[in-house]
C-alpha cells in the first residue's frame, strides 16, 4: 500500500516537473512571466528530478546553466542512491 502511494506521488511530481519545464521554456520564448529557478530546483528535490531532467533534454531548457546541467542529474543520482540504501537497509542487506 505504501509503495503504491509513493509510486503515485513520484509519477505525479515528475509529470508536474516535466510540464513546468515545458511551460517555462514556452514562457521564455514569449517573453512572459517565468518560473523561478528556485521552484524548478524545489520540484527536483521533492522527487521530480527525473521529470525535470527529461524536460531539460526534451525542451532544451536550462541547458546553458551549469548549475542545472550538473545539479539536476546530481539530485537524481543522490535520490536513487538513497532509495537503494533504504531498500537494502529495510531488507537486512546492509
C-alpha positions in Angstrom: 0.0 0.0 0.0 2.7 2.5 1.0 4.8 1.6 -2.1 1.8 2.2 -4.3 1.3 5.6 -2.7 5.0 6.5 -3.2 4.9 5.4 -6.8 1.8 7.5 -7.5 3.4 10.6 -5.8 6.6 10.2 -7.8 4.6 9.8 -11.0 2.6 13.0 -10.3 5.6 15.1 -9.2 7.7 14.0 -12.2 4.9 14.7 -14.7 4.4 18.1 -13.0 8.2 18.9 -13.1 8.3 17.9 -16.8 5.2 20.1 -17.6 6.5 23.1 -15.6 9.8 22.9 -17.5 7.9 22.9 -20.8 5.7 25.8 -19.7 8.7 27.8 -18.6 10.5 27.2 -21.9 7.4 28.4 -23.7 7.2 31.5 -21.5 10.8 32.2 -22.2 10.2 32.2 -25.9 7.2 34.6 -25.5 9.0 36.9 -23.0 6.2 36.1 -20.5 6.4 35.6 -16.7 8.9 32.9 -15.8 9.0 30.1 -13.2 11.7 31.0 -10.7 14.8 28.8 -10.8 14.3 28.1 -7.0 10.9 26.5 -7.9 12.4 24.3 -10.5 15.1 23.1 -8.1 12.4 22.5 -5.4 10.5 20.3 -7.8 13.6 18.3 -8.4 14.4 18.0 -4.6 10.9 16.8 -3.7 11.1 13.9 -6.1 10.7 15.4 -9.6 14.3 15.3 -10.6 13.8 12.7 -13.4 10.9 14.7 -14.8 12.9 18.0 -14.7 15.9 16.3 -16.2 13.9 14.8 -19.1 12.2 18.2 -19.5 15.6 19.9 -19.8 16.5 17.4 -22.6 13.2 17.5 -24.5 12.6 21.2 -24.4 16.3 22.2 -24.4 15.7 24.3 -21.4 18.2 25.5 -18.8 21.0 23.6 -20.7 23.3 26.5 -20.7 23.2 26.9 -16.9 25.9 24.7 -15.4 24.1 24.5 -12.1 21.1 22.9 -13.8 23.2 20.7 -16.1 25.1 19.4 -13.0 22.6 19.9 -10.2 19.5 18.2 -11.5 21.3 14.9 -12.5 23.2 15.0 -9.2 19.9 15.3 -7.3 18.6 12.4 -9.3 21.6 10.2 -8.6 21.5 11.1 -4.8 17.8 10.2 -4.7 18.3 6.9 -6.5 21.2 6.0 -4.2 19.1 6.9 -1.1 16.3 4.7 -2.4 18.7 1.8 -2.9 20.2 2.3 0.5 16.8 2.4 2.2 15.7 -0.7 0.3 18.8 -2.6 1.3 18.6 -1.4 4.9 15.0 -2.4 5.3 15.7 -5.9 3.8 18.6 -6.5 6.1 21.2 -6.5 3.4 23.3 -3.6 4.8 
